[in-house]
Amino acid sequence: LQQEQFCIRRHCSGFGVLSLLAILAQKLAGYTASDTPFAAPTMAAEIDFPKLKQKALAEFLAMLLFVFIGAGSACGVAGSPGWVNQVALTFGFAITCLAYTVGHISGGGINCAVTLGLTVAKLCPPVEAGVIFVAQMLGSTCGAALLAILHDSASDQTGGLGTNGLGAGISKGQAICGEVLMTFLLMYVVLETATNPKSEGNRVLAPVAIGLAVFLAHS
């Protein structure tokens, strides 16, 4: 497939290394997890499980919509002039809208890489992260299932429900490099705009910055 020729979806692979790199960059900027008022508990006994259920449901729904909207956009316009930028904008706008919508419920991670990065940064307890990760994966699967119901081989312009592949002239090494750098960009933006107390004055705009990072990564 030749859709999204210069990028692979950010949450598919390599996010562990990039989360650690983003946290290292934050440390160099003088920020530590203990500085933030959002630091999460680390013991399962401290977790509010009814609230965790709400968070999981919010992340499930957000991921379902994110995959359905983003990959669905690719299914509808792949191959048309300027389609890569259109799909990139769709992903970026989708993450911004969804982050504003569920951010006050779940934190608006809407990405397994973000969940892992927040866990390593000690901003999300491991038990909570595990539950949210499962919810995100289930949401992604359901979003893809809805696309499979909506599209047939004639209407799907990507030939694979928006799944990613290497474009013409793009090697596996180049794809991995792009994956690493763009996952770093996303994780770094999230950590600096949504959790760093030094950027609290601009917190309301964090979803916009994160959406722009997703757009840049896909473009």
Disulfide bonds with the S-S distance in Angstrom:
none
